[in-house]
Amino acid sequence: MYLADQVIQLAYDPGIKPNEGGLPGLNVLKQVMGSINLFGLIAVVGALAVSAGVWAWGHHSGGHQAEANGRKGVLVSAGAALLLGAANGVVAFFSTLGTQVH
């Protein structure tokens, strides 16, 4: 087999595309994923509040380790909130980008 034939086989398009409504229970799965996303956002709000409290307590008590850990927790919580809020957009962006690969 020649190299050109191998490259053609690698570039074969199977023709599979996402099909909404192809399986039963898709609406239930969407609701479950939305609920998990909401639960994550609620957990992030709690983590942000606790981290901010630790940061403030560490700052006012002179506990440099507690202050650093609180600051780190605030930044991680903010990043998690950003990713959870942008989850649909991130997935849609990369899915659209993936459809442009030929």
C-alpha positions, 0 to 999 in steps of 0.5 A, a space after each residue: 500500500 502506498 503512502 498516498 493511499 494511507 493518507 486517503 484512508 486517514 482522511 475518510 469522513 464517516 459522515 457522523 454528525 450530532 443528532 438531536 432527538 436521536 435517543 430517548 431521554 435527551 430532555 431529562 439528560 439536559 435537565 440533569 446537566 443543568 441541575 448539576 451546573 446550578 448545584 456547582 454554582 451554589 457550591 461556588 458561592 459558598 466556597 467564595 464566602 468561606 474563602 473571603 471570610 478566611 482571607 479577612 480573618 487571616 488579614 486581621 489576625 496576622 495569620 499570613 498562611 490563612 490570608 494566603 489560603 483565603 486569597 487562593 480560595 477566592 481566586 479558585 472560586 472565581 475561576 470555577 464560577 467563570 467556567 461554570 457560567 461559560 460552560 455552554 459557550 465554551 462547549 459550543 465554541 469548540 464544537 463549532 471549531 471542530 466542525 471546521 476541521 477538514 
